[in-house]
Amino acid sequence: MTPAQVFTVAAIGGLAVVVGLVVVVALGAGLYTLIARIIDLRDAYRERRALVRQRAADLATLNAINALPTARHPAED
């Protein structure tokens, strides 16, 4: 092979490595973004579930208080 052909093959190989690295970095960034989004969605879901449970507990407490018998006091003048 002539020196020009060797240089051409080396240049093509170098460009292929650069393109490969760019693809790997892009896939890594995309995967990181996807995983971060999934974790954020899971955290938001857990917060909503905890809020629903807390509201249900509060409602149960209020219903229990309303169910208690009350003493009748004479109205004040």
Beta strands, then each sheet from edge to edge (+ up, - down):
end
